[in-house]
Amino acid sequence: MPQTALVTGAGSGIGRAVALALLEHGWRVALAGRRAEPLAETAALAGEAQAHALAVATDVGDAAQVDALFERIENAFGRLDLLFNNAGTGAPPVPIDELPVSHWERVVAANLTGAFLCARGAFRLMKAQAPRGGRIINNGSISAHAPRPNSAPYTATKHAITGLTKSLSLDGRAFDIACGQIDIGNAETPLTGRMAAGMPQANGEIRPEPVMDVRHVADAVLYMAGLPLDANVLFLTVMANQMPFVGRG
């Protein structure tokens, strides 16, 4: 029987690339995201493999919608082998004293609460299914280690994802649930077009930054997902090699 995955934020960018790679490699994939149209576009891009895609419009920050998502997955596929906790957002890069609380709450809901709610749903299903167990891969960020200027909501939630990853990895041991994290630096998607024009640096300068093909991220997730459950990549960083991360500036 084909393995089954859930990819959140599957309507664009990294989520779309990972979902398509999984479908290409024979997985059945539930596609989750806030809007139905981009999810349908992702499924269509899979060609004949779209027959193995299930698109479910879901706001991952809403507990009732996440519960409904996992009910759809269980009814359609009967089990879940992989959760890629990818959905996320950022806030405008403004000084913290100018940031509306509503923007902070929106980022926390999407990046952290959404990951928690989906992990909770995955644990419930993976513990009960036969054979038992599965894998969770959380999308962290290099920003948790080296934040960009004026990125407090995004950076704080990505730090929290690291704590969630460690806790889930520990708590999943008794149930054959493995949990790891991928930290990504400058994968080329429609959202990274501005990097060529220049990004704020720690010293106040604006500089263009290199990007890498998003397929490298999909390949990394495929590697992590393909491991047997007695092995786990706890943390993996994949990045554009010359991006400003290691070192100063």
C-alpha positions in Angstrom: 0.0 0.0 0.0 1.4 3.5 -0.8 2.5 5.6 2.1 0.4 8.7 3.0 1.6 12.2 3.7 0.0 15.5 4.8 1.7 18.6 3.6 0.5 21.9 5.0 1.0 25.1 3.1 0.9 23.0 0.0 -0.6 25.7 -2.3 2.7 27.3 -3.1 6.5 27.5 -2.6 8.2 24.9 -0.5 5.0 23.1 0.4 4.0 22.7 -3.3 7.5 21.5 -4.2 7.5 18.9 -1.4 4.0 17.7 -2.2 4.8 17.3 -5.9 8.0 15.4 -5.1 6.1 13.0 -2.8 3.4 12.4 -5.4 6.1 11.8 -8.0 7.5 9.1 -5.8 4.3 7.3 -5.3 3.0 8.7 -2.1 -0.7 9.6 -1.4 -0.7 13.2 -0.3 -3.2 15.3 1.5 -2.7 19.0 0.5 -3.7 21.5 3.1 -3.8 25.3 2.9 -6.1 28.2 3.5 -7.3 28.6 -0.1 -8.8 25.9 -2.3 -7.6 27.3 -5.6 -3.8 27.1 -5.1 -4.3 23.5 -3.7 -6.1 22.5 -6.9 -3.3 24.0 -8.9 -0.7 22.0 -7.0 -2.8 18.8 -7.6 -3.0 19.6 -11.3 0.7 20.1 -11.6 1.1 16.4 -10.5 -0.3 15.2 -13.8 -1.6 11.6 -13.5 -0.5 11.4 -9.9 -3.1 14.0 -8.9 -5.4 11.0 -8.5 -3.5 10.3 -5.3 -3.9 13.9 -4.0 -6.5 15.1 -1.6 -7.0 18.8 -1.4 -8.5 20.1 1.9 -8.8 23.9 2.4 -7.7 24.4 6.0 -6.6 27.2 8.3 -4.1 25.3 10.4 -4.5 27.8 13.2 -8.1 26.8 13.7 -8.5 23.7 15.9 -11.9 22.7 14.5 -10.6 22.9 10.9 -7.6 20.8 11.7 -9.7 18.2 13.4 -11.9 18.1 10.2 -8.7 17.8 8.1 -7.5 14.7 10.0 -11.0 13.2 9.8 -10.9 13.6 6.0 -7.4 12.0 5.9 -8.5 9.0 8.0 -11.7 8.5 5.9 -9.8 8.8 2.6 -6.6 7.0 3.3 -7.0 5.1 6.5 -3.7 6.2 7.9 -0.9 8.8 8.0 2.8 8.0 7.6 4.2 11.6 7.3 3.3 15.1 8.4 5.3 17.9 6.8 4.5 20.8 9.1 5.2 23.6 6.6 2.5 26.2 6.7 3.7 29.6 8.0 3.8 33.3 7.5 5.7 36.4 8.5 4.9 39.9 9.7 5.9 43.2 8.0 9.6 44.1 8.9 8.9 47.0 11.2 10.3 47.9 14.6 8.7 45.9 17.3 7.1 49.0 18.9 5.3 49.7 15.7 4.1 46.1 15.2 0.3 45.7 15.8 -0.5 42.9 18.2 -2.8 41.4 15.6 0.2 40.8 13.3 2.0 39.0 16.1 -1.1 36.8 16.8 -1.5 35.9 13.2 2.1 34.7 12.9 1.9 32.7 16.1 -1.4 31.1 15.0 0.0 30.0 11.6 3.6 29.1 12.5 3.3 27.7 16.0 -0.3 26.9 16.9 -0.8 25.4 13.5 2.2 23.1 13.9 1.0 22.1 17.3 -2.5 21.3 16.2 -1.3 19.3 13.2 1.2 17.4 15.3 -1.5 16.6 17.8 -3.8 15.3 15.1 -0.9 13.2 13.7 -0.1 11.7 17.1 -3.7 10.7 17.6 -3.8 8.9 14.2 -0.3 7.5 14.2 -0.7 6.0 17.7 -4.0 4.2 16.8 -3.3 2.9 13.3 -1.8 -0.4 12.4 1.0 -0.7 11.8 1.6 2.0 14.4 3.8 5.0 14.0 4.9 7.6 11.5 7.1 10.6 11.0 6.7 14.4 11.5 9.0 16.9 9.8 8.8 20.4 11.0 9.8 23.3 8.8 12.1 25.5 11.0 14.2 28.3 9.7 17.8 29.6 9.6 16.2 32.8 11.0 15.9 31.0 14.4 19.7 30.9 14.5 20.5 34.2 12.7 17.4 36.5 12.6 16.9 39.2 10.1 16.3 42.8 11.3 12.8 43.4 12.6 11.7 39.8 12.4 10.7 39.1 16.1 7.4 37.3 15.4 8.8 35.0 12.8 12.1 34.3 14.6 10.4 33.7 17.9 8.0 31.2 16.5 10.7 29.4 14.6 12.7 29.1 17.9 9.5 27.6 19.4 9.3 25.1 16.5 12.8 23.8 17.6 11.4 23.2 21.1 8.4 21.5 19.6 10.6 19.3 17.5 12.6 18.1 20.5 9.5 17.5 22.6 7.7 15.5 19.9 10.9 13.5 19.1 11.0 12.5 22.8 7.3 11.9 23.3 7.0 9.9 20.1 9.5 7.3 21.0 7.0 5.1 22.8 4.7 5.1 19.8 7.2 4.7 16.9 6.7 8.3 15.9 9.9 10.0 14.7 10.1 13.8 14.6 12.8 15.9 12.9 13.2 19.4 11.6 14.5 21.0 8.4 15.9 24.5 8.5 15.9 26.2 5.1 17.9 29.1 3.8 16.8 31.0 0.7 15.0 28.4 -1.4 13.8 30.0 -4.6 10.1 30.4 -4.7 7.7 33.3 -5.8 8.1 34.7 -2.3 11.9 35.1 -2.6 12.0 37.2 -5.7 12.8 40.3 -3.5 16.1 38.7 -2.4 17.6 39.5 -5.8 16.7 43.2 -5.3 18.3 43.2 -1.8 17.6 42.2 1.8 18.3 44.1 5.0 21.5 42.9 6.6 22.5 43.1 10.3 24.7 46.1 9.7 21.9 48.1 8.1 23.0 47.5 4.5 20.7 46.3 1.7 22.3 43.5 -0.3 21.1 40.9 -2.8 21.3 37.4 -1.5 21.8 34.1 -3.4 19.0 31.5 -3.6 18.9 27.8 -4.4 16.5 25.6 -6.3 13.6 24.6 -4.1 14.0 21.1 -5.5 16.9 20.7 -3.1 14.5 21.2 -0.2 12.1 18.6 -1.6 14.9 16.1 -2.1 16.0 16.6 1.5 12.5 16.0 2.8 12.2 12.9 0.7 15.4 11.6 2.2 14.2 12.3 5.8 10.8 10.8 5.0 12.3 7.7 3.4 14.2 6.5 6.5 12.9 3.6 8.5 11.3 4.6 11.8 14.2 3.3 13.8 16.3 6.1 12.3 15.8 9.9 12.3 17.3 13.1 11.1 16.7 15.3 14.1 17.9 18.5 12.5 19.0 19.2 8.9 20.0 22.5 7.3 19.8 23.1 3.6 20.8 26.5 2.3 22.1 28.5 -0.5 25.8 28.1 0.1 26.9 31.7 -0.2 24.0 33.3 1.7 24.9 35.4 4.7 24.5 33.0 7.6 27.8 31.5 8.7 30.2 34.2 10.0 29.6 37.9 10.5 27.4 40.0 8.2 
